[in-house]
Amino acid sequence: MDATLISLIVAFGFGLVSFLLTRWWSRRSQQKKTERERAATAASQSRQVRRARERRRHR
């Protein structure tokens, strides 16, 4: 095999792995952000609203 072909295959492999890792990391950080926002929203609600939501959830 030619060294150029091997270099292209290695570069393609690293690019693919980099793409997949970046995609995974991005989704994971987005999930954490969504969870933090949900927790902040729930914390800012009044006790009456929280209890109503809990009652609906337990039905």
Summary of the structure (lengths in Angstrom):
residues: 59
radius of gyration: 23.2
end to end distance: 66.7
largest distance: 71.7
contacts: 108
relative contact order: 0.06
helix: 90%
strand: 0%
